[in-house]
Amino acid sequence: MPLHPIPVLLCAALSAGCTQFPDLDSAISPGAERAAYPDLVPVEQLRAQIPLAQVDPDTASNLEARVANLRARARRLRGTVIDSPTRARMTTGVSAI
């Protein structure tokens, strides 16, 4: 006799409610409990603290060098994994000992 999904889900939800709730009060250190709430500041004030982009004259050449290195790596990865002598040995098969 197949089980109906609604009673099975209801039993699973009820059994999950019987688990022990973790003790979250002990997770907070006494220093954190005594700490003052942080000040609320306007978002513009926070944005003003963000440093501007760090683009200098070497940025373009550094990026071009990275692109060249990545393209060279991609070319190497497109090559064969097994070298020619190993492939020839594999095609001849394993000789009996």
N, C-alpha and C positions, 0 to 999 in steps of 0.2 A: 504494500500500500504506500503510495508516494506521500511525502510530507508536503503540506501546504506552506508556502513561503512566509505568509504573514505570522502564523504562530511561532515559526522558527526564529524569525527576526525579533519578535516580541520577547521571546525567551532570552535571546542573545543580549538584547538591550537591557532587560531586567537584571541579568546576571552581571553585566558590566557595571551596573549601579551598585552592586554589593562589594565592590573592591575597596580597599583601604585608601582613603584620601591622603596624599602625601602631606607631611608636616612642613608647610611653607614658612611658618613663623621662625623656625630655627635656621632657615637658609639666609636670613638677613643678619648681617653683623651688627653688634651694638653701636659701632661708629656710624654705620649707615642709618640706623634708627634715629640717632641724635642729630644727623645732618639736616641742615636747612634746605628747603626747597629751592631749586634754581630760579633765578630771576627770569621773567618772561621779557624778551626783547623783540623789537621789530625785525622782520626778516631782512630788511634792507641793511640793518646793522651787521647781521651775520654774513650777508653777501659781500659786504665791504671788506671782510677779513679774508676772503678767498683770494689767493694770489692769482695774478693774471697768468695767461698762458706763457710757458717758458719756451718761446720760439726764438731761436737765434740764427745767425747765418749758417751755422753748421748743421742745422736740423735737416734741411733738404738733402745734403750730401750724406748724412747718416742714414736717412730713410732710403735713399737710393742704394747705399751699400747693403742695407738689410734686405731690400728687395732682390738685389743681385745674388746675395748669399742664399736666400730662400729659393730662388729659381734654380740655382745650381744644385741645391739639395734635392729639389723636386726632380731634376734631370737624373741625378744619381739614383733616386728611388724608383724611377721608371725602368731602369736597367734590369738585367736578369739577376736573379738571386743566386743561381747556381752557375759557377764558372764552367768553362768548356771542358777542362780535364775531368772534373767531377761528373758532369753530364755524360761524357763518353763512358766513364766507368760504370755509371748507373745503367746505361742502355745495354751494356754487355751482360749485366746481371751478376748475381752472386755466385761465385764458384764454390763447389763442394769442398769441404775441408777433409 
